[in-house]
Amino acid sequence: MQTTETRRWRLKGPEMEGPIARWYARVRGSKSQLEGYRNQAAQLTAGLADGARVLEVAAGPGYLSIEMARLRRFDVTALDISHTFVEIGSDSARQQGVSVDFQQGDVAKIPFEADSFDLIVCQAAFKNFTLPRTALAEMHRVLRTGGTAAIQDMSQPAERLHDEGDAGEASQPRVLPASVRASRRGESFPDM
Ligand SMILES: C[S@@+](CC[C@H](N)C(=O)[O-])C[C@H]1O[C@@H](n2cnc3c(N)ncnc32)[C@H](O)[C@@H]1O
């Protein structure tokens, strides 16, 4: 995988806060999309032992994290740089009686110890990261040996989300099923 560190968001910042975050949470939270998150949660966690630690980075409103936690087999943490998303995700998890530890933080400086997680998931966000190489290195650092990182991205630029004020569900970018899935075995992810 070719990754370059880019500063293209320097002036604007990659985070989605306030009304943009609330709009995003609304358009990604339709019944059919929530069903999709439920299916993905089952697929991504298949084979994980009970009690495994799962981290979703750039979790946004946290729909996927909530569905993984709803399985009640894992210890789920969701990290996002946006304070609004952390608030939205924490509120929805609490309202649904599901336990997810939502934390605010930057994927380029993940606020957890090395070798902490059995599964790391990153959906529809990697192409927006200002420091993609650092993000990968950080995900590798906090992943346990033998753990898996699944990085899934979108079929069209995520920037469009900012431009489409009242876009309907049909025009939403799709999350590709398996962009990158890598196990931690050595000093860095393979082929990166
Ligand atoms: C298009 S949204 C995707 C959200 C969610 N993963 C989903 O599938 O709906 C991109 C997310 O990446 C987050 N993000 C961008 N840069 C980040 C960074 N450096 N660290 C953590 N989160 C970041 C944004 O705040 C936003 O929640």
The ligand as an ORCA input file, in Angstrom:
! r2SCAN-3c Opt
* xyz 0 1
  C     -16.345      9.907      7.035
  S     -16.270      9.827      8.817
  C     -16.416      8.048      9.098
  C     -16.989      7.723     10.441
  C     -17.286      6.243     10.707
  N     -16.075      5.443     10.696
  C     -18.293      5.699      9.727
  O     -18.009      4.705      9.066
  O     -19.394      6.250      9.647
  C     -14.535     10.121      9.114
  C     -14.221     10.157     10.599
  O     -12.821     10.262     10.785
  C     -12.604     11.062     11.929
  N     -11.212     11.494     11.905
  C     -10.593     12.229     10.950
  N      -9.297     12.413     11.281
  C      -9.093     11.769     12.453
  C      -7.959     11.603     13.280
  N      -6.778     12.142     12.967
  N      -8.087     10.874     14.411
  C      -9.291     10.325     14.747
  N     -10.405     10.462     13.998
  C     -10.312     11.170     12.866
  C     -13.633     12.176     11.760
  O     -13.853     12.919     12.942
  C     -14.828     11.340     11.323
  O     -15.554     10.842     12.419
*
